[in-house]
């Protein structure tokens, strides 16, 4: 087990007091996980302040306390480390405790409002197909080569992510691809990770409940690139109007991808239909199984990252052409009799919903109607609710407003706030059914042969959170059952 000084190697403490000869057996930011020999890092959260649990941690056996404010009385056998920011310190301490695993692998982070999961998952599957052992840290699940574990956060806390990286290193992973959320950047969860590359997909309206302003949201995303080392690469979407902003102050190698303007990696969509995409990528025509312009961007980003990582252009395109996207991202289901197309997508922001509906518009025939089932999550950004409803109505023939994950909120209040964004003409398209299962059944019952049903918002999720309880619920299962029920 490391001694105290070994885990403080990259830290610049403001003050050290107490027993400095102690060994550290484990790390914790949750006092309930403290055992004998634990270094307890007291972090200030939005609800709970870890400093209030220092005495409890010591009583449970903590040998080290890392804090921003020293306790008024100090225990004789405990080491106290005062730091400016406990969140940042947690990442640095965890990196040292687990032996700096990210420095021994190539770690690529993907950030942006939409496309993170698909891009990271495609990279993981591509490099697996190229013969490498890889790790994946994503919204859907975490992979340690062949081991798959369900994830609880887009980006885990600083201690958990370093422990996960260590397990990936121990499994001989050469590459790790991970989603990097704005919350994770702001809360220093990625502190202590050495990134080989960083990728930016796009930035749109989201998480303003947390960041308060769009400018702050952009600033936080940009910080990920500002903090990159010189030996990394920074790959951005040049077609996003904030894409090049991400590269302004980075020390990393700057590169870009685009479907519209000159860029390091240039693509052009030649065909886009239900069989997939045909694209020109850096002068080479390639067919992909994925659908839609938004996936063209994801594929181009993945291609660019692979070339930055030294892979062969033709081999990358050949492997990419056989890959599918992430679960719950434009996943299609067909009714057996009437050939109604069901699409399950995680789109839970106005821009993501618009992208999916724009893709459907490109694929639909003149006689096909689009029925969209959509809701908004409770206890999250309320400002996007009326916008989500408006986008759905503008680009659908029928809309059913329903529950997403209402969490602690009343579903009917959420629907009221969504419906507030609609004019009288749009409201004529709308049904309100707060029970999501009934909403999906109703959508299928309204559909005619060949119509398209979009189930937006939940994607890969297998639960619905209501009043603090996660109940099993899976849009993919529900659309299949509804097709069977109505024998369509």
LODOTI-792264 format. One record per residue (C-alpha): residue in one letter; residue number from 1; y, x, z. Coordinates in Angstrom, 2 decimals. Each point is the difference from the previous one (the first is absolute). Layout:
{"A"; NUM; {Y; X; Z}}
...
END
This chain:
{"X"; 1; {0.00; 0.00; 0.00}}
{"X"; 2; {3.49; 1.33; -0.78}}
{"X"; 3; {2.22; 1.20; 2.80}}
{"X"; 4; {3.45; -1.50; 0.35}}
{"X"; 5; {1.86; 2.76; -1.85}}
{"X"; 6; {-2.22; -0.40; -3.07}}
{"X"; 7; {1.01; -3.61; -0.57}}
{"X"; 8; {3.69; 0.80; 0.50}}
{"X"; 9; {0.06; 2.65; -2.73}}
{"X"; 10; {2.38; -1.89; -2.34}}
{"X"; 11; {1.90; -1.80; 2.72}}
{"X"; 12; {3.38; 0.98; 1.39}}
{"X"; 13; {-0.02; -1.62; 3.46}}
{"X"; 14; {3.24; -0.57; 1.83}}
{"X"; 15; {-1.70; 0.72; 3.31}}
{"X"; 16; {-3.46; 0.87; 1.35}}
{"X"; 17; {-0.97; -0.54; 3.63}}
{"X"; 18; {-3.13; -0.07; 2.13}}
{"X"; 19; {-3.45; 1.48; -0.61}}
{"X"; 20; {0.09; 1.75; -3.39}}
{"X"; 21; {-3.53; 1.46; 0.18}}
{"X"; 22; {-1.78; -3.30; -0.58}}
{"X"; 23; {-2.43; -0.79; -2.83}}
{"X"; 24; {0.40; -3.12; -2.13}}
{"X"; 25; {-3.09; -2.09; -0.75}}
{"X"; 26; {1.62; -2.87; -1.89}}
{"X"; 27; {3.29; -1.56; -1.05}}
{"X"; 28; {1.30; -3.53; 0.60}}
{"X"; 29; {3.14; -2.05; -0.52}}
{"X"; 30; {-1.68; -3.01; 1.65}}
{"X"; 31; {-0.39; 0.40; 3.77}}
{"X"; 32; {-3.17; -2.12; -0.13}}
{"X"; 33; {-1.70; 2.78; -2.00}}
{"X"; 34; {0.79; 2.76; 2.48}}
{"X"; 35; {-2.91; 1.86; 1.62}}
{"X"; 36; {-0.38; 3.29; 1.88}}
{"X"; 37; {1.80; 2.80; -1.85}}
{"X"; 38; {2.00; -2.25; -2.34}}
{"X"; 39; {3.47; 0.89; -1.25}}
{"X"; 40; {1.89; -3.28; 0.26}}
{"X"; 41; {2.95; -0.29; -2.38}}
{"X"; 42; {2.51; -2.57; 1.23}}
{"X"; 43; {1.60; -1.65; -3.03}}
{"X"; 44; {2.67; -2.67; 0.00}}
{"X"; 45; {-1.09; -3.04; -2.02}}
{"X"; 46; {1.86; -3.14; -0.99}}
{"X"; 47; {-1.79; -1.94; 2.77}}
{"X"; 48; {-1.55; 2.54; 2.39}}
{"X"; 49; {1.36; 3.31; 1.31}}
{"X"; 50; {-2.74; 2.53; 0.70}}
{"X"; 51; {2.17; 1.62; 2.66}}
{"X"; 52; {-0.71; -3.02; 2.20}}
{"X"; 53; {-3.71; 0.94; -0.03}}
{"X"; 54; {0.22; 3.69; 0.91}}
{"X"; 55; {-1.20; -0.52; 3.57}}
{"X"; 56; {-2.88; -2.15; -1.20}}
{"X"; 57; {-0.98; 2.72; -2.48}}
{"X"; 58; {0.03; 2.64; 2.74}}
{"X"; 59; {-2.12; -2.23; 2.22}}
{"X"; 60; {-2.52; -0.27; -2.88}}
{"X"; 61; {-0.26; 3.80; -0.25}}
{"X"; 62; {2.76; 1.09; -2.39}}
{"X"; 63; {0.54; 3.77; 0.26}}
{"X"; 64; {3.06; 0.11; -2.27}}
{"X"; 65; {2.93; -2.37; -0.34}}
{"X"; 66; {2.21; 0.22; -3.09}}
{"X"; 67; {3.20; -1.98; 0.47}}
{"X"; 68; {3.63; -0.33; -1.00}}
{"X"; 69; {1.18; -0.53; 3.58}}
{"X"; 70; {-1.54; 1.90; 2.91}}
{"X"; 71; {-1.32; -2.14; 2.87}}
{"X"; 72; {1.99; 0.19; 3.23}}
{"X"; 73; {-3.02; 1.44; 1.85}}
{"X"; 74; {-2.56; 2.39; -1.50}}
{"X"; 75; {-3.69; 0.28; 0.85}}
{"X"; 76; {-1.07; 3.54; 0.94}}
{"X"; 77; {-3.05; 0.30; -2.31}}
{"X"; 78; {1.56; -1.55; -3.09}}
{"X"; 79; {1.94; 1.71; -2.81}}
{"X"; 80; {3.18; -1.78; -1.10}}
{"X"; 81; {1.42; 0.61; -3.46}}
{"X"; 82; {3.44; -1.46; -0.70}}
{"X"; 83; {0.80; -0.52; -3.70}}
{"X"; 84; {2.84; -1.51; -1.98}}
{"X"; 85; {-2.24; -2.51; -1.85}}
{"X"; 86; {-3.46; -0.91; 1.26}}
{"X"; 87; {-0.98; -1.65; -3.30}}
{"X"; 88; {0.62; 3.22; -1.93}}
{"X"; 89; {-1.63; 2.09; 2.73}}
{"X"; 90; {-3.18; -2.11; -0.18}}
{"X"; 91; {-0.57; 0.98; -3.62}}
{"X"; 92; {0.65; 3.70; 0.60}}
{"X"; 93; {-2.21; 0.09; 3.10}}
{"X"; 94; {-2.80; -1.95; -1.72}}
{"X"; 95; {0.09; 2.30; -3.04}}
{"X"; 96; {-0.42; 3.04; 2.25}}
{"X"; 97; {-2.65; -1.67; 2.18}}
{"X"; 98; {-2.15; -0.81; -3.05}}
{"X"; 99; {0.47; 3.42; -1.58}}
{"X"; 100; {2.58; -0.84; -2.69}}
{"X"; 101; {-2.51; -1.74; -2.32}}
{"X"; 102; {2.57; -0.97; -2.66}}
{"X"; 103; {0.72; 3.68; -0.67}}
{"X"; 104; {-3.66; 0.50; -0.96}}
{"X"; 105; {-0.14; -2.86; -2.53}}
{"X"; 106; {2.31; -1.35; -2.70}}
{"X"; 107; {1.67; -3.12; 1.38}}
{"X"; 108; {1.96; -2.30; -2.35}}
{"X"; 109; {2.10; -2.84; 1.43}}
{"X"; 110; {1.01; -3.13; -1.91}}
{"X"; 111; {3.04; -2.00; 1.06}}
{"X"; 112; {1.90; -2.95; -1.46}}
{"X"; 113; {0.19; -3.76; 0.49}}
{"X"; 114; {-2.71; -0.98; -2.48}}
{"X"; 115; {-2.94; 1.87; -1.50}}
{"X"; 116; {-0.82; 2.35; 2.90}}
{"X"; 117; {-3.52; -1.29; 0.58}}
{"X"; 118; {-0.96; -0.13; -3.68}}
{"X"; 119; {1.44; 3.47; -0.69}}
{"X"; 120; {-1.63; 1.65; 3.02}}
{"X"; 121; {-3.33; -1.73; -0.68}}
{"X"; 122; {0.05; 0.99; -3.67}}
{"X"; 123; {0.68; 3.61; 0.95}}
{"X"; 124; {-2.88; -0.04; 2.46}}
{"X"; 125; {-2.40; -1.50; -2.54}}
{"X"; 126; {1.22; 2.30; -2.77}}
{"X"; 127; {-0.52; 3.17; 1.98}}
{"X"; 128; {-3.38; -1.24; 1.20}}
{"X"; 129; {-0.91; -0.53; -3.66}}
{"X"; 130; {1.23; 3.54; -0.73}}
{"X"; 131; {-2.56; 1.29; 2.51}}
{"X"; 132; {2.06; 0.59; 3.14}}
{"X"; 133; {-0.59; -1.11; 3.57}}
{"X"; 134; {3.05; -2.05; 0.98}}
{"X"; 135; {1.64; -1.97; 2.76}}
{"X"; 136; {2.02; -3.21; -0.32}}
{"X"; 137; {2.40; -1.52; 2.53}}
{"X"; 138; {1.10; -3.44; -1.19}}
{"X"; 139; {0.94; -3.53; 0.95}}
{"X"; 140; {-3.46; -1.28; -0.95}}
{"X"; 141; {-2.26; 2.64; 1.54}}
{"X"; 142; {-0.40; 3.69; 0.74}}
{"X"; 143; {-2.59; 2.15; -1.75}}
{"X"; 144; {-1.42; 3.27; 1.27}}
{"X"; 145; {-1.79; 0.87; -3.22}}
{"X"; 146; {-2.86; -2.57; 0.03}}
{"X"; 147; {0.79; -1.42; 3.47}}
{"X"; 148; {2.14; -3.14; -0.11}}
{"X"; 149; {1.93; -1.33; 3.01}}
{"X"; 150; {2.25; -3.06; 0.16}}
{"X"; 151; {3.63; 0.95; 0.56}}
{"X"; 152; {2.34; -1.69; 2.45}}
{"X"; 153; {3.29; 1.42; -1.32}}
{"X"; 154; {1.26; 1.21; -3.37}}
{"X"; 155; {0.63; 3.36; 1.67}}
{"X"; 156; {-1.65; 0.60; 3.42}}
{"X"; 157; {1.89; 1.34; 3.02}}
{"X"; 158; {0.66; 3.75; 0.12}}
{"X"; 159; {-2.99; 0.85; 2.21}}
{"X"; 160; {-2.44; -2.23; -1.89}}
{"X"; 161; {1.05; 1.33; -3.39}}
{"X"; 162; {-0.49; 3.63; 1.09}}
{"X"; 163; {-3.41; -0.86; 1.47}}
{"X"; 164; {-0.90; -1.70; -3.28}}
{"X"; 165; {1.17; 3.00; -2.02}}
{"X"; 166; {-2.13; 2.27; 2.20}}
{"X"; 167; {-3.08; -2.14; -0.67}}
{"X"; 168; {0.76; 0.20; -3.73}}
{"X"; 169; {0.26; 3.78; 0.20}}
{"X"; 170; {-3.26; 0.20; 1.95}}
{"X"; 171; {-1.61; -2.11; -2.77}}
{"X"; 172; {1.11; 2.67; -2.51}}
{"X"; 173; {2.60; -2.19; -1.70}}
{"X"; 174; {2.15; 1.98; -2.42}}
{"X"; 175; {2.55; -2.77; -0.58}}
{"X"; 176; {1.49; -2.79; 2.09}}
{"X"; 177; {2.01; -2.84; -1.52}}
{"X"; 178; {1.97; -2.16; 2.38}}
{"X"; 179; {2.46; -2.85; 0.03}}
{"X"; 180; {3.21; 0.85; 1.80}}
{"X"; 181; {1.86; -3.06; 1.25}}
{"X"; 182; {3.69; -0.11; 0.87}}
{"X"; 183; {-0.93; -0.84; 3.60}}
{"X"; 184; {-2.17; 3.14; 0.15}}
{"X"; 185; {2.83; 2.19; -1.30}}
{"X"; 186; {2.54; -1.47; 2.40}}
{"X"; 187; {-2.36; 0.21; 2.98}}
{"X"; 188; {-1.03; 3.61; -0.78}}
{"X"; 189; {-3.66; -0.95; -0.47}}
{"X"; 190; {-0.27; 2.54; -2.84}}
{"X"; 191; {1.61; 2.78; 2.05}}
{"X"; 192; {-2.17; 3.12; -0.08}}
{"X"; 193; {-1.67; -0.83; -3.32}}
{"X"; 194; {0.35; 2.63; -2.72}}
{"X"; 195; {0.32; -1.91; -3.27}}
{"X"; 196; {-1.00; 1.58; -3.29}}
{"X"; 197; {1.68; -2.84; -1.84}}
{"X"; 198; {2.01; -3.18; 0.49}}
{"X"; 199; {0.24; -2.95; -2.39}}
{"X"; 200; {2.55; -2.81; -0.27}}
{"X"; 201; {-1.00; -3.27; -1.69}}
{"X"; 202; {3.04; -2.28; 0.36}}
{"X"; 203; {2.24; -1.56; 2.61}}
{"X"; 204; {0.81; -3.68; 0.33}}
{"X"; 205; {0.87; -2.61; 2.62}}
{"X"; 206; {-2.33; 0.38; 3.00}}
{"X"; 207; {-0.15; 0.87; 3.71}}
{"X"; 208; {3.66; -0.85; 0.63}}
{"X"; 209; {-1.12; -1.56; 3.28}}
{"X"; 210; {-0.70; 3.59; 1.08}}
{"X"; 211; {2.50; 2.13; -1.94}}
{"X"; 212; {2.83; -2.60; 0.16}}
{"X"; 213; {1.69; 1.17; -3.23}}
{"X"; 214; {-1.24; 0.93; -3.45}}
{"X"; 215; {1.94; 3.28; 0.13}}
{"X"; 216; {-1.84; 0.98; 3.18}}
{"X"; 217; {-3.33; -0.91; -1.62}}
{"X"; 218; {0.85; 2.31; -2.93}}
{"X"; 219; {1.15; 2.78; 2.35}}
{"X"; 220; {-3.29; -0.09; 1.90}}
{"X"; 221; {-2.06; 0.19; -3.21}}
{"X"; 222; {2.14; 2.89; -1.23}}
{"X"; 223; {-0.56; 1.93; 3.25}}
{"X"; 224; {-3.67; 0.41; -0.98}}
{"X"; 225; {1.12; 1.98; -3.05}}
{"X"; 226; {2.82; 1.82; 1.80}}
{"X"; 227; {-2.55; 1.45; 2.44}}
{"X"; 228; {-2.45; 1.33; -2.61}}
{"X"; 229; {-0.69; 3.76; -0.09}}
{"X"; 230; {0.83; 2.16; -3.03}}
{"X"; 231; {-3.66; 0.31; -1.02}}
{"X"; 232; {-0.43; -3.78; -0.37}}
{"X"; 233; {0.74; -2.27; -2.95}}
{"X"; 234; {2.16; -3.14; 0.08}}
{"X"; 235; {-0.93; -2.56; -2.66}}
{"X"; 236; {2.26; -3.01; -0.50}}
{"X"; 237; {0.24; -3.12; -2.16}}
{"X"; 238; {2.98; 0.74; -2.25}}
{"X"; 239; {0.17; -3.66; -1.09}}
{"X"; 240; {0.81; -1.20; 3.52}}
{"X"; 241; {3.75; 0.14; 0.49}}
{"X"; 242; {-0.48; 1.81; 3.32}}
{"X"; 243; {-2.77; 2.25; -1.31}}
{"X"; 244; {2.06; 3.08; -0.70}}
{"X"; 245; {1.87; -0.43; 3.30}}
{"X"; 246; {-3.24; 0.95; 1.76}}
{"X"; 247; {0.14; 3.47; -1.59}}
{"X"; 248; {3.63; 0.81; 0.76}}
{"X"; 249; {-0.53; 2.20; 3.06}}
{"X"; 250; {-3.65; 1.01; -0.18}}
{"X"; 251; {-1.07; 3.65; -0.05}}
{"X"; 252; {-3.23; -0.97; -1.77}}
{"X"; 253; {-0.68; 0.25; -3.74}}
{"X"; 254; {1.67; -3.02; -1.60}}
{"X"; 255; {-1.87; -2.08; -2.58}}
{"X"; 256; {0.11; -3.57; -1.28}}
{"X"; 257; {-1.87; -2.65; -1.97}}
{"X"; 258; {1.33; -2.76; -2.23}}
{"X"; 259; {-0.88; -2.72; -2.49}}
{"X"; 260; {3.60; -0.22; -1.25}}
{"X"; 261; {1.88; 3.29; 0.05}}
{"X"; 262; {-0.74; 3.73; -0.35}}
{"X"; 263; {-1.96; 1.30; 2.99}}
{"X"; 264; {-2.47; 2.68; 0.99}}
{"X"; 265; {-2.81; -2.48; -0.62}}
{"X"; 266; {0.72; -2.59; -2.69}}
{"X"; 267; {-1.99; -3.15; -0.70}}
{"X"; 268; {0.23; -2.97; -2.33}}
{"X"; 269; {-1.90; -3.29; 0.16}}
{"X"; 270; {-1.53; -0.74; -3.41}}
{"X"; 271; {-2.09; -3.04; 0.97}}
{"X"; 272; {-0.22; -2.07; 3.18}}
{"X"; 273; {-2.57; -2.79; 0.22}}
{"X"; 274; {-2.85; -1.32; 2.12}}
{"X"; 275; {-2.29; 2.83; -1.13}}
{"X"; 276; {2.41; 2.62; 1.36}}
{"X"; 277; {2.74; 2.35; -1.12}}
{"X"; 278; {0.26; 2.27; -3.01}}
{"X"; 279; {2.61; 2.68; 0.63}}
{"X"; 280; {1.37; 3.12; -1.56}}
{"X"; 281; {0.09; 2.59; 2.78}}
{"X"; 282; {1.70; 3.27; -0.87}}
{"X"; 283; {-0.87; -0.48; -3.66}}
{"X"; 284; {-3.63; -1.02; 0.62}}
{"X"; 285; {-1.21; -3.58; -0.50}}
{"X"; 286; {-2.19; -1.28; 2.85}}
{"X"; 287; {-1.59; -3.32; 1.01}}
{"X"; 288; {-0.01; -1.10; 3.64}}
{"X"; 289; {-1.83; -2.86; 1.72}}
{"X"; 290; {3.03; -0.97; 2.06}}
{"X"; 291; {2.49; -2.68; -1.06}}
{"X"; 292; {3.79; -0.25; 0.03}}
{"X"; 293; {3.10; 2.14; -0.32}}
{"X"; 294; {0.08; 0.63; 3.75}}
{"X"; 295; {-3.45; 1.56; -0.30}}
{"X"; 296; {1.21; 2.05; -2.96}}
{"X"; 297; {2.45; 1.60; 2.44}}
{"X"; 298; {-2.74; 0.53; 2.59}}
{"X"; 299; {-2.27; 1.63; -2.57}}
{"X"; 300; {2.77; 2.22; -1.32}}
{"X"; 301; {0.90; 1.10; 3.53}}
{"X"; 302; {-3.63; 0.89; 0.71}}
{"X"; 303; {-0.26; 1.90; -3.28}}
{"X"; 304; {3.15; 1.98; 0.84}}
{"X"; 305; {-1.22; 0.87; 3.49}}
{"X"; 306; {-3.37; 1.15; -1.35}}
{"X"; 307; {1.68; 2.32; -2.50}}
{"X"; 308; {2.28; 1.32; 2.77}}
{"X"; 309; {-3.18; 0.76; 1.95}}
{"X"; 310; {-1.31; 2.08; -2.90}}
{"X"; 311; {-2.50; -2.37; -1.63}}
{"X"; 312; {-0.73; -0.14; -3.74}}
{"X"; 313; {1.94; -2.67; -1.93}}
{"X"; 314; {-2.88; -1.30; -2.13}}
{"X"; 315; {-2.49; -0.08; 2.87}}
{"X"; 316; {2.49; -1.87; 2.19}}
{"X"; 317; {0.58; -2.65; -2.68}}
{"X"; 318; {-3.74; -0.35; -0.64}}
{"X"; 319; {-0.74; -0.58; 3.70}}
{"X"; 320; {3.01; -2.28; 0.53}}
{"X"; 321; {-1.07; -2.22; -2.88}}
{"X"; 322; {-3.09; -1.09; 1.96}}
{"X"; 323; {1.67; -0.75; 3.33}}
{"X"; 324; {0.95; -3.32; 1.58}}
{"X"; 325; {2.91; -0.62; 2.36}}
{"X"; 326; {-0.01; -0.55; 3.74}}
{"X"; 327; {-1.62; -3.12; 1.52}}
{"X"; 328; {2.26; -3.06; -0.01}}
{"X"; 329; {2.33; 1.43; -2.63}}
{"X"; 330; {-0.03; -2.28; -3.07}}
{"X"; 331; {-3.68; -0.78; 0.62}}
{"X"; 332; {-1.25; -2.63; -2.42}}
{"X"; 333; {-2.55; -2.80; 0.45}}
{"X"; 334; {-1.12; -2.45; -2.69}}
{"X"; 335; {-1.27; -3.53; 0.58}}
{"X"; 336; {-3.42; -0.39; -1.65}}
{"X"; 337; {0.63; -3.22; -1.96}}
{"X"; 338; {3.67; -0.47; -0.88}}
{"X"; 339; {0.83; 3.72; -0.06}}
{"X"; 340; {2.92; -0.34; 2.42}}
{"X"; 341; {1.26; 3.47; 0.85}}
{"X"; 342; {0.59; 0.69; 3.70}}
{"X"; 343; {2.08; 3.07; 0.88}}
{"X"; 344; {0.15; 1.37; 3.54}}
{"X"; 345; {2.88; 2.39; 0.64}}
{"X"; 346; {1.61; 1.53; 3.07}}
{"X"; 347; {3.52; -0.66; -1.37}}
{"X"; 348; {2.02; -0.77; 3.13}}
{"X"; 349; {3.48; 1.07; -1.11}}
{"X"; 350; {2.22; -1.72; -2.57}}
{"X"; 351; {-0.23; 2.93; -2.41}}
{"X"; 352; {-3.78; 0.29; 0.27}}
{"X"; 353; {-0.37; -3.75; -0.58}}
{"X"; 354; {2.32; 0.20; -3.00}}
{"X"; 355; {-2.02; 2.90; -1.45}}
{"X"; 356; {-3.27; -1.92; 0.30}}
{"X"; 357; {1.44; -3.20; -1.48}}
{"X"; 358; {1.64; 1.96; -2.84}}
{"X"; 359; {-3.39; 1.51; -0.80}}
{"X"; 360; {-1.62; -3.44; 0.03}}
{"X"; 361; {2.73; -1.25; -2.34}}
{"X"; 362; {-0.89; 2.76; -2.47}}
{"X"; 363; {-3.67; -0.97; 0.12}}
{"X"; 364; {0.14; -3.81; 0.03}}
{"X"; 365; {-0.33; -2.26; -2.99}}
{"X"; 366; {2.54; -2.73; -0.80}}
{"X"; 367; {-2.27; -2.76; 1.36}}
{"X"; 368; {-0.89; 1.75; 3.26}}
{"X"; 369; {1.85; -1.01; 3.13}}
{"X"; 370; {0.51; 2.41; 2.90}}
{"X"; 371; {-0.54; -1.32; 3.53}}
{"X"; 372; {1.23; 2.33; 2.74}}
{"X"; 373; {-1.11; -0.24; 3.63}}
{"X"; 374; {2.33; 2.05; 2.19}}
{"X"; 375; {1.25; 0.34; 3.58}}
{"X"; 376; {1.95; 2.44; 2.15}}
{"X"; 377; {-1.11; 1.81; 3.14}}
{"X"; 378; {1.30; -1.00; 3.41}}
{"X"; 379; {1.93; 2.41; 2.24}}
{"X"; 380; {1.08; 1.99; -3.05}}
{"X"; 381; {3.02; 0.24; -2.32}}
{"X"; 382; {1.34; -3.57; -0.22}}
{"X"; 383; {2.58; 0.77; -2.69}}
{"X"; 384; {-2.65; 0.26; -2.71}}
{"X"; 385; {-1.47; -3.47; 0.66}}
{"X"; 386; {2.36; -2.06; -2.20}}
{"X"; 387; {-0.13; 2.72; -2.67}}
{"X"; 388; {-3.82; -0.06; -0.10}}
{"X"; 389; {0.01; -3.77; -0.53}}
{"X"; 390; {2.67; 0.25; -2.69}}
{"X"; 391; {-1.90; 2.72; -1.90}}
{"X"; 392; {-3.22; -2.05; 0.16}}
{"X"; 393; {1.73; -3.13; -1.33}}
{"X"; 394; {1.88; 1.78; -2.77}}
{"X"; 395; {-3.19; 1.48; -1.44}}
{"X"; 396; {-2.65; -2.62; 0.74}}
{"X"; 397; {-0.73; -3.54; -1.20}}
{"X"; 398; {-1.13; -1.15; 3.43}}
{"X"; 399; {0.51; 1.61; 3.41}}
{"X"; 400; {-1.79; -0.66; 3.27}}
{"X"; 401; {1.85; 1.39; 3.00}}
{"X"; 402; {-2.45; 0.82; 2.78}}
{"X"; 403; {-0.68; 2.27; 2.96}}
{"X"; 404; {-0.49; 3.74; -0.28}}
{"X"; 405; {-0.38; 1.54; 3.48}}
{"X"; 406; {2.28; -2.25; 2.09}}
{"X"; 407; {-0.61; 2.14; 3.09}}
{"X"; 408; {2.09; -1.45; 2.84}}
{"X"; 409; {2.17; -2.23; -2.20}}
{"X"; 410; {-0.42; -3.66; -0.88}}
{"X"; 411; {-1.31; -0.11; -3.61}}
{"X"; 412; {2.18; -3.02; -0.80}}
{"X"; 413; {3.14; 1.91; 1.01}}
{"X"; 414; {-0.97; 2.82; -2.36}}
{"X"; 415; {-0.52; -2.50; -2.82}}
{"X"; 416; {3.40; -1.57; 0.76}}
{"X"; 417; {1.63; 3.41; -0.36}}
{"X"; 418; {-1.84; 0.66; -3.27}}
{"X"; 419; {0.94; -3.41; -1.40}}
{"X"; 420; {3.67; 0.56; 0.91}}
{"X"; 421; {0.26; 2.35; -2.97}}
{"X"; 422; {-0.86; -2.71; -2.55}}
{"X"; 423; {2.17; -2.36; -2.01}}
{"X"; 424; {-1.04; -3.60; -0.76}}
{"X"; 425; {-1.64; 0.89; -3.31}}
{"X"; 426; {-2.07; 2.72; 1.62}}
{"X"; 427; {-1.01; -2.25; 2.89}}
{"X"; 428; {-1.61; -2.42; -2.46}}
{"X"; 429; {-2.58; 2.71; -0.76}}
{"X"; 430; {-0.87; 0.51; 3.65}}
{"X"; 431; {-2.69; -1.26; 2.36}}
{"X"; 432; {0.00; 1.00; 3.67}}
{"X"; 433; {-3.43; 0.49; 1.55}}
{"X"; 434; {0.10; 2.23; 3.07}}
{"X"; 435; {-3.81; 0.24; 0.23}}
{"X"; 436; {-0.73; 2.85; -2.43}}
{"X"; 437; {-3.60; -1.05; -0.63}}
{"X"; 438; {1.12; -3.50; -0.98}}
{"X"; 439; {2.79; 1.48; -2.11}}
{"X"; 440; {-2.52; 2.03; -2.01}}
{"X"; 441; {-2.29; -3.00; -0.43}}
{"X"; 442; {2.96; -2.07; -1.18}}
{"X"; 443; {1.02; 2.66; -2.53}}
{"X"; 444; {-3.49; -0.06; -1.50}}
{"X"; 445; {-0.07; -3.81; -0.07}}
{"X"; 446; {3.33; -0.02; -1.89}}
{"X"; 447; {-1.11; 2.57; -2.56}}
{"X"; 448; {-1.15; -0.89; -3.49}}
{"X"; 449; {-2.39; 2.01; -2.16}}
{"X"; 450; {1.41; 3.45; -0.72}}
{"X"; 451; {2.82; -0.16; 2.57}}
{"X"; 452; {0.95; 2.92; 2.24}}
{"X"; 453; {0.16; -0.15; 3.81}}
{"X"; 454; {1.78; 2.78; 1.89}}
{"X"; 455; {-0.76; 0.43; 3.70}}
{"X"; 456; {2.79; 2.28; 1.17}}
{"X"; 457; {0.67; 1.83; 3.24}}
{"X"; 458; {-3.28; 0.79; 1.73}}
{"X"; 459; {-1.97; 1.95; -2.59}}
{"X"; 460; {-2.67; 2.12; 1.71}}
{"X"; 461; {0.53; -1.51; 3.46}}
{"X"; 462; {-3.00; -1.69; 1.59}}
{"X"; 463; {1.87; -1.82; 2.78}}
{"X"; 464; {2.86; -2.36; 0.68}}
{"X"; 465; {2.00; 0.71; 3.16}}
{"X"; 466; {1.04; -3.15; 1.88}}
{"X"; 467; {1.46; 0.05; 3.53}}
{"X"; 468; {-1.29; 3.51; 0.67}}
{"X"; 469; {-3.54; -0.72; -1.20}}
{"X"; 470; {-1.42; 1.45; -3.22}}
{"X"; 471; {-2.23; -2.65; -1.55}}
{"X"; 472; {-2.33; 0.89; -2.86}}
{"X"; 473; {1.64; -0.92; -3.29}}
{"X"; 474; {-0.48; 1.55; -3.43}}
{"X"; 475; {1.84; -1.23; -3.11}}
{"X"; 476; {-2.74; 1.45; -2.18}}
{"X"; 477; {-2.64; -2.03; 1.80}}
{"X"; 478; {2.14; -3.14; 0.02}}
{"X"; 479; {0.71; -0.04; -3.75}}
{"X"; 480; {-3.72; 0.50; -0.70}}
{"X"; 481; {-0.95; -2.86; 2.34}}
{"X"; 482; {2.67; -2.26; -1.49}}
{"X"; 483; {-1.31; 0.67; -3.51}}
{"X"; 484; {-3.51; -0.92; 1.19}}
{"X"; 485; {1.26; -3.12; 1.80}}
{"X"; 486; {1.73; -1.38; -3.08}}
{"X"; 487; {-2.67; 1.45; -2.33}}
{"X"; 488; {2.62; 1.46; -2.29}}
END
